[in-house]
């Protein structure tokens, strides 16, 4: 029977008399009984506990060393100096020593960490000009209004890069030294380039290009951010290709962190020289720090993190613990349902009227 035509009322809107529209297609409806549901619960609990234990052992195989240098060593003098905003442009260097008891085997990653720094505030995250960062000349000279009040300097020149995120870039620098039990100290070389995401380095961030002009000439007529010590085209004096908007440190900082306590990659151990071919040897180390970034205003802390990684990443216990907690809850629910079924449903007592 087809659609009824020429009539008004409910029959005029009736669907066609087909198996699909009248819901007569073959279907399978599972019978949820204790014999099918309970084994599934126990199976899922076993899978979750196995995954949790496996990931937990994987995470525990990583090695990590954290050194809070906010006021450690000789950095207490720099900490007090940075309380005075009028001395923000003055350099201050300090040294922190620490010891590793075991070899950090394999690739070792050097991070800097901040605590109580909220990068995920909406206004802070929006305070940038993506058109400027991708290399558009128009945005270079006319920054977006989102960058206010860090769009232009006191002389009216456009700031490059503009916005609160770029203005607050982390600008401490580190030199790691290994003190051998015998012999002279050895400086630990780190790879400081190639540590960003490919999409960031090659797509999201580009320098403005004008034929036959140097990078300094391209940025002529712009000003550096208020709290920067040097312009964007001089961020890395040792590597000309690591300047401007494609500077690795700038790109890593511009990717905002989700939580107030975070760490960002600073470098990777260079394993081409002895005695670092197998990793970072056990022993005594010192870190010489160019102490520039103030943390007193937001009651923060600064640290360096040396860690090895696995296929799962660093020491992040959230997912293993989540699997173990989930397996425990599923197992508890399965036991409760088993007891209820054994006591009330096994002999059909719950079906008696």
C-alpha positions in Angstrom: 0.0 0.0 0.0 1.5 3.4 -1.0 0.9 6.8 0.5 -2.7 7.9 0.6 -3.3 10.8 -1.7 -6.1 13.3 -2.0 -7.1 13.1 1.7 -6.5 15.3 4.6 -5.9 14.3 8.2 -3.5 11.7 9.8 -3.8 9.2 6.8 -2.3 11.8 4.5 1.0 11.8 6.5 1.3 8.1 6.9 4.7 6.6 5.8 4.9 4.2 3.0 4.0 0.6 3.8 7.6 -0.7 3.5 9.7 -2.9 5.8 12.1 0.0 6.4 9.6 2.8 7.1 7.3 0.5 9.1 10.2 -0.9 11.1 9.8 -4.5 10.1 13.5 -5.1 9.2 15.1 -8.1 10.8 16.7 -7.2 14.2 18.6 -8.9 17.0 17.7 -8.1 20.6 20.2 -9.4 23.1 18.8 -11.3 26.1 20.5 -9.7 29.1 20.7 -12.5 31.6 23.1 -13.1 34.5 24.8 -15.8 32.5 25.8 -13.2 29.8 26.1 -10.0 31.7 28.2 -11.1 34.7 31.0 -12.7 32.6 31.2 -9.5 30.6 31.7 -7.4 33.8 34.5 -9.7 35.0 36.1 -9.7 31.6 36.1 -5.9 31.5 37.5 -5.7 35.0 40.3 -8.0 34.1 41.1 -6.0 30.9 41.2 -2.7 32.8 43.4 -4.1 35.6 45.9 -5.6 33.1 46.1 -2.3 31.2 46.5 -0.3 34.4 49.3 -2.5 35.7 51.0 -2.5 32.3 50.9 1.3 32.0 51.9 1.7 35.7 55.0 -0.4 35.2 55.8 1.6 32.0 55.5 4.9 33.7 57.7 3.7 36.7 60.4 2.7 34.2 61.0 6.4 33.5 63.6 8.4 35.5 63.0 11.9 36.6 64.8 14.6 38.6 63.2 17.8 39.6 65.2 20.8 41.0 63.3 23.8 42.4 65.7 26.7 41.8 63.4 29.6 42.8 65.5 30.4 45.9 68.0 27.5 45.8 71.7 27.8 45.9 72.8 31.3 45.0 69.5 32.1 43.3 68.1 33.6 46.5 70.0 36.8 45.7 68.4 36.9 42.2 65.0 36.1 43.7 65.3 39.2 45.9 66.6 41.3 43.0 63.6 40.5 40.8 61.2 41.8 43.4 62.2 45.3 42.3 60.6 46.0 38.9 63.1 48.8 38.3 65.9 46.3 38.1 64.1 44.0 35.6 66.6 44.9 32.9 69.7 44.1 35.0 71.2 40.6 34.5 71.6 38.2 37.3 73.3 34.8 37.3 73.2 32.1 39.9 74.2 28.4 40.3 72.3 25.4 41.7 74.0 22.0 42.3 72.4 18.6 42.5 73.3 14.9 42.4 72.0 12.0 40.4 72.4 8.6 42.0 71.7 6.5 38.9 72.4 6.8 35.2 69.6 8.4 33.2 69.8 6.0 30.4 68.9 6.9 26.8 67.5 10.2 25.6 67.2 12.8 28.4 64.9 15.7 28.1 65.5 19.0 29.8 62.3 21.0 30.8 61.7 24.2 32.7 58.6 24.2 34.9 56.4 26.9 36.4 53.9 26.6 39.3 50.8 28.7 39.9 51.1 30.4 36.4 47.7 30.3 34.8 48.2 30.2 31.0 44.7 29.0 30.4 42.9 32.3 31.2 40.6 33.2 28.3 41.8 36.8 28.0 45.4 35.8 28.2 45.0 33.0 25.6 43.2 35.4 23.2 45.9 38.1 23.5 47.8 37.3 20.3 47.6 37.9 16.6 47.7 34.7 14.6 47.8 36.6 11.4 51.0 38.4 12.5 52.5 35.1 13.7 51.9 33.5 10.3 53.9 36.2 8.6 51.3 38.6 7.1 52.9 42.0 6.5 49.5 43.8 7.1 49.2 42.4 10.6 52.9 43.1 11.3 52.2 46.8 11.0 48.6 46.8 12.3 48.3 44.2 15.1 44.9 42.9 16.1 42.9 44.7 18.9 43.1 41.4 20.8 46.7 42.3 21.6 45.7 45.4 23.6 47.3 46.8 25.7 50.4 45.1 24.2 49.7 46.0 20.6 51.9 49.2 20.4 54.6 50.7 22.5 54.7 54.1 24.1 55.9 55.6 20.9 53.1 54.2 18.9 55.2 51.6 17.1 53.5 48.2 16.5 54.8 45.4 18.8 56.1 42.2 17.2 55.0 39.7 18.4 52.1 41.4 20.1 49.9 40.2 23.0 50.2 39.2 26.6 51.4 35.6 25.9 54.5 36.8 23.9 55.1 39.6 26.3 55.4 37.2 29.3 57.7 34.7 27.6 59.9 32.6 29.9 63.4 34.0 29.4 65.6 32.1 31.9 68.5 30.3 30.3 70.5 27.3 31.6 73.9 25.8 31.3 74.3 22.3 32.7 77.8 21.1 33.8 78.8 17.6 34.8 81.5 17.4 37.6 83.4 14.1 37.2 85.0 12.5 40.2 88.3 12.9 38.4 89.2 15.4 35.8 87.8 18.7 34.7 84.1 19.5 34.6 82.3 18.8 31.3 79.6 21.0 29.9 76.5 19.1 28.9 75.5 19.9 25.3 71.9 20.1 24.5 70.0 20.2 21.3 68.0 23.4 21.3 66.4 23.2 17.9 64.0 20.8 16.3 62.1 20.5 19.6 58.8 22.0 18.4 55.8 20.4 16.6 56.2 20.1 12.9 52.9 21.9 12.2 53.9 24.8 14.5 57.3 25.3 13.0 56.2 25.0 9.3 52.5 26.1 9.2 51.3 28.1 12.2 54.4 30.3 12.6 56.2 31.9 9.7 58.4 35.0 9.3 57.4 37.8 7.0 59.3 37.5 3.8 60.4 40.3 1.4 62.8 39.7 -1.4 66.4 40.8 -0.8 65.7 42.0 2.8 67.3 40.7 5.9 65.1 39.7 8.9 66.1 42.9 10.8 65.0 45.0 7.8 61.7 43.1 7.5 60.9 43.9 11.2 62.0 47.6 10.8 59.4 49.9 12.1 58.3 47.5 14.8 59.1 47.4 18.6 60.0 44.5 20.8 57.5 43.5 23.6 57.8 45.6 26.7 59.5 43.1 28.9 61.8 41.6 26.3 65.5 42.2 26.5 66.1 42.0 22.7 64.0 42.1 19.5 62.4 39.1 18.0 64.9 38.9 15.1 67.8 38.5 17.6 66.5 35.8 19.9 69.2 33.3 18.8 72.5 35.0 17.9 74.1 31.6 17.2 71.6 30.3 14.6 70.1 32.9 12.2 67.4 30.4 11.0 66.1 30.2 14.6 65.0 33.9 14.8 61.8 35.8 14.4 58.4 34.1 14.8 59.9 30.6 14.1 62.2 30.7 17.2 61.7 27.3 19.0 61.5 28.8 22.5 58.9 31.3 21.4 56.8 28.7 19.6 56.9 26.3 22.7 55.9 29.2 25.0 53.0 30.3 22.8 51.3 26.9 23.1 49.4 27.5 26.3 49.3 25.0 29.1 46.0 23.7 30.5 46.9 23.6 34.1 48.7 26.2 36.4 51.5 23.8 37.1 53.3 22.8 33.9 56.6 22.2 32.2 57.9 23.0 28.8 60.7 21.5 26.8 64.0 23.5 26.8 66.4 21.0 25.2 67.4 17.4 24.6 70.7 15.8 25.7 73.2 15.6 22.8 74.6 12.1 23.0 77.4 12.4 20.4 80.2 13.1 22.9 81.6 11.2 25.8 80.6 10.6 28.6 77.0 11.1 27.5 76.7 8.5 24.7 74.5 6.2 27.0 72.7 9.0 28.7 73.3 11.3 31.7 75.9 9.6 34.0 75.4 9.4 37.8 77.3 12.1 39.7 77.4 15.7 40.6 76.0 18.5 38.4 75.6 22.2 38.5 73.2 24.5 36.6 74.3 28.0 35.8 71.1 30.0 35.4 70.5 33.4 33.8 67.8 34.4 36.3 65.3 36.8 34.5 61.8 35.6 34.9 60.1 37.0 38.1 57.6 34.8 39.9 56.9 36.9 43.0 53.9 38.6 41.5 51.9 35.4 41.1 53.4 33.5 44.0 54.9 31.0 41.7 57.9 28.6 41.7 60.4 27.7 39.1 62.1 24.3 38.5 64.1 22.3 36.0 63.2 18.8 35.2 65.5 16.1 33.8 63.6 13.1 32.6 63.7 10.1 30.3 60.7 9.1 28.2 59.0 5.9 27.1 56.5 5.2 24.3 53.8 6.3 26.8 55.6 9.7 27.5 56.9 10.9 30.9 55.9 10.3 34.5 52.1 10.7 34.2 50.2 8.4 36.5 46.7 9.7 35.6 45.8 7.0 33.0 47.2 4.0 34.9 45.4 5.0 38.1 42.2 5.7 36.1 42.3 2.2 34.6 43.0 0.6 38.0 40.2 2.6 39.7 37.8 1.7 36.9 38.6 -2.0 37.1 38.0 -1.8 40.9 34.6 -0.2 40.4 33.6 -2.7 37.7 34.7 -5.6 39.8 32.9 -4.3 42.9 29.7 -3.9 40.8 30.1 -7.4 39.3 30.5 -8.9 42.8 27.3 -7.1 44.1 25.3 -8.3 41.1 26.6 -11.8 41.5 25.6 -11.9 45.2 22.1 -10.5 44.3 21.7 -13.0 41.5 22.9 -15.9 43.7 20.5 -15.0 46.6 17.4 -13.8 44.8 17.5 -14.7 41.1 19.2 -18.0 40.7 16.2 -20.1 41.7 13.7 -17.7 40.1 12.4 -16.4 43.5 12.1 -12.9 42.0 9.7 -14.2 39.4 7.2 -15.6 41.9 3.9 -13.6 42.2 
